[in-house]
Amino acid sequence: MTIYSNRRNGSVESRNFSQLLELGKKYYRNNEMYKCTEILKRGLYYDPTNPEVNYLLGVAYLVQENDQEAIKYLQGVSKNNPDYNGEVMMLLAICHKRQGNLPQALEAISKQV
């Protein structure tokens, strides 16, 4: 894997992001959610609004029962990428229900299209 620096330039940035995304997805597939979140959070440096990264982070935090973090990332996906709304709203409803916030859970379900 490439050594990371704070420099952002074209192809290096793209390669670093792609490597982080692939490694994060590998950890996700292997159910290594802590490693997955650590790697994908590094990917946010390169592309903070990437829907795939934010979605995977949201699901990984949901699996870890860290609902506050899951909500943060899933709401970002929903806000910036309406194509993800169906599944994201269901996941948000699960987070809100687990937190005992039934009104927000019902609101999320009602937005599921």
C-alpha positions as CSV (number, residue, x, y, z in Angstrom):
1,M,0.0,0.0,0.0
2,T,1.1,3.5,-0.7
3,I,2.5,5.8,2.0
4,Y,0.0,8.6,2.6
5,S,0.8,12.2,2.9
6,N,-1.3,15.3,3.2
7,R,-0.6,16.1,-0.5
8,R,-3.5,15.8,-2.8
9,N,-2.6,15.5,-6.4
10,G,-4.5,13.8,-9.3
11,S,-3.4,10.2,-9.9
12,V,-1.8,9.7,-6.5
13,E,-5.0,10.8,-4.8
14,S,-7.1,8.6,-7.0
15,R,-4.8,5.6,-6.4
16,N,-4.7,6.1,-2.7
17,F,-8.5,6.4,-2.5
18,S,-9.0,3.3,-4.6
19,Q,-6.6,1.3,-2.5
20,L,-8.3,2.4,0.8
21,L,-11.7,1.6,-0.6
22,E,-10.7,-1.9,-1.8
23,L,-9.1,-2.7,1.5
24,G,-12.1,-1.4,3.5
25,K,-14.4,-3.5,1.4
26,K,-12.2,-6.5,2.0
27,Y,-12.4,-6.0,5.8
28,Y,-16.2,-5.4,5.4
29,R,-16.7,-8.7,3.5
30,N,-14.6,-10.5,6.2
31,N,-16.8,-9.0,8.9
32,E,-13.8,-7.2,10.4
33,M,-15.8,-4.0,11.0
34,Y,-13.3,-2.2,13.3
35,K,-10.6,-2.5,10.7
36,C,-13.1,-1.6,8.0
37,T,-14.1,1.7,9.7
38,E,-10.5,2.7,10.4
39,I,-9.5,2.2,6.8
40,L,-12.6,3.8,5.3
41,K,-12.3,6.9,7.5
42,R,-8.9,7.4,6.0
43,G,-10.6,7.3,2.6
44,L,-12.8,10.2,3.5
45,Y,-9.7,12.4,3.4
46,Y,-9.7,12.0,-0.3
47,D,-13.4,12.0,-1.0
48,P,-15.5,13.0,2.0
49,T,-18.9,12.7,0.2
50,N,-18.3,9.4,-1.6
51,P,-21.6,7.5,-1.2
52,E,-20.0,4.0,-1.2
53,V,-17.5,4.9,1.6
54,N,-20.2,6.7,3.7
55,Y,-22.6,3.8,3.2
56,L,-20.1,1.2,4.2
57,L,-19.1,3.2,7.2
58,G,-22.7,3.5,8.2
59,V,-23.3,-0.2,7.9
60,A,-20.1,-1.1,9.7
61,Y,-20.9,1.1,12.6
62,L,-24.5,-0.3,12.7
63,V,-23.0,-3.8,12.9
64,Q,-20.8,-2.6,15.8
65,E,-23.9,-1.2,17.4
66,N,-22.4,2.3,17.3
67,D,-25.7,3.9,16.3
68,Q,-24.6,7.5,16.6
69,E,-21.8,7.1,14.1
70,A,-23.9,4.9,11.9
71,I,-26.6,7.7,11.8
72,K,-24.0,10.3,10.9
73,Y,-22.7,8.5,7.9
74,L,-26.0,7.1,6.7
75,Q,-27.6,10.6,6.9
76,G,-24.8,11.9,4.8
77,V,-25.5,9.3,2.2
78,S,-29.2,10.0,2.2
79,K,-28.6,13.8,1.9
80,N,-26.1,13.7,-0.9
81,N,-27.2,10.6,-2.8
82,P,-31.0,10.0,-3.1
83,D,-30.4,6.8,-5.1
84,Y,-29.4,5.1,-1.8
85,N,-32.5,6.3,0.1
86,G,-34.5,3.1,0.2
87,E,-32.0,0.9,2.1
88,V,-30.5,3.8,3.9
89,M,-33.8,4.8,5.4
90,M,-34.4,1.3,6.7
91,L,-31.0,1.2,8.3
92,L,-31.6,4.7,9.9
93,A,-34.9,3.4,11.2
94,I,-33.1,0.4,12.9
95,C,-30.5,2.8,14.5
96,H,-33.2,5.2,15.8
97,K,-35.3,2.3,17.1
98,R,-32.4,0.8,18.9
99,Q,-31.8,4.1,20.6
100,G,-35.4,4.2,21.7
101,N,-36.3,7.0,19.3
102,L,-39.5,5.6,17.8
103,P,-40.7,8.9,16.2
104,Q,-37.5,9.2,14.2
105,A,-37.6,5.5,13.3
106,L,-41.1,5.9,11.9
107,E,-40.1,9.0,10.0
108,A,-37.2,7.2,8.4
109,I,-39.5,4.4,7.4
110,S,-42.0,6.8,5.9
111,K,-39.2,8.3,3.7
112,Q,-38.3,4.9,2.4
113,V,-39.2,4.9,-1.3
